[in-house]
Structures are given as C-alpha cells and as structure tokens.
Amino acid sequence: MLTLRGPGGIVGVLEDWRSVLHADLGWTEPEPRGAIHERVAEAAARLTDNVLWIASSWPLAGAFAEELRDLERSALSIVSPPEKTRRIGQCPTLQSDGTRCGAVLRAPHGVTQVSCPWCRPTHPLHTWYAIVRADQAEQRAS
C-alpha cells in the first residue's frame, strides 16, 4: 500500500503522464505543488480535462490507459481484494444454437447458489456440481 501512496506511486504515475502530455502538446512543464493527495487530485483533474483529445488523437493513449488499468488493479487489490473462490467446472448450459455455454464456474466459499457469469442461470451449488460431473463423464465417454 505504501508504494501506491508514496511519491513514486499513484502520484508519480499521474504526474509522469501529465508531464508527457504537456511535452507532446508543447505546453510548459507542470509544477507539482501540495501534499500527495492534492497532487493526485490535480494531476487526475488535468488529465481528465484532456481525455477527449487523449482518446481521439494521442498516440500514447493505449499505453496511458494500460498503465492506469494496472494502477487501478493495484489499488483495488488492497482496498477490495478479490474473494477467494473454487473452480467448479465449465457451464454446461445449452445455448440456443445447441452449443454449451462453457464459461468457467467459480463459487465463493460458503455460497449455496452459483450463477454463470455469461449465460446467467442460477442454481443451487449441488446442482451445478452434478451437471458438471455428468458433462465431464459424457465427454470422457465420447
């Protein structure tokens, strides 16, 4: 957490991208001022002010977006870590075209129902286990 909160973390990423944006546009170098949380807010606000140009015209937009996604994942892993789940198997639900859904079914500890993230049916956990086991047995037999 401290690596995100400290000088090289979130504030460093945002201010570095703001500096590159200014350089590419021929603007004067922004001068960081204030406490780290104020600098984060300022850099984020100035980047947001230019998001339409960034998205439509900046050659570095993809790299910028990728680094922001990585930064978001890092922050979320601390404040909202992913819930531990167990893999049940692939969703055997038949689609309208006759193919199986195939999405990976995962169940958090202690749940009594599982929903497929793609096709959305919700069934009791024991039902999913039975369906998946039957599907696996059918695949082994063929």
Residue pairs with C-beta under 8 A, 6 or more apart in sequence:
1 78
2 9
3 9
4 10
4 71
4 74
4 75
4 78
5 36
6 36
7 36
10 40
10 71
10 75
11 32
11 36
11 39
11 40
11 43
13 67
13 68
13 71
14 39
14 40
14 43
14 44
14 47
15 30
15 32
15 39
15 43
17 43
17 47
17 64
17 67
18 30
18 43
18 46
18 47
19 29
19 30
20 60
21 27
21 47
21 50
21 54
21 58
22 28
22 29
22 30
23 29
24 58
24 60
30 43
30 46
32 39
32 42
32 43
33 39
33 42
34 42
47 54
54 61
54 64
55 61
58 64
83 108
84 108
84 109
85 106
85 107
85 108
85 109
86 106
86 107
86 109
87 104
87 105
87 106
88 105
88 106
88 107
88 114
88 125
88 128
88 129
88 132
89 104
89 105
89 128
89 132
89 133
89 135
89 136
90 100
90 101
90 102
90 103
90 104
90 105
90 132
90 135
91 100
91 101
91 102
91 103
91 104
91 105
91 116
91 118
91 119
91 121
92 100
92 101
92 131
92 132
92 134
92 135
93 100
93 101
93 116
93 119
93 121
94 100
94 101
95 101
95 119
100 135
101 116
101 118
101 119
103 116
103 117
103 118
103 119
105 114
105 116
105 128
105 132
106 114
107 114
107 125
107 128
111 125
112 124
112 125
113 122
113 123
113 124
113 125
114 122
114 123
114 125
114 128
115 121
115 122
116 122
123 131
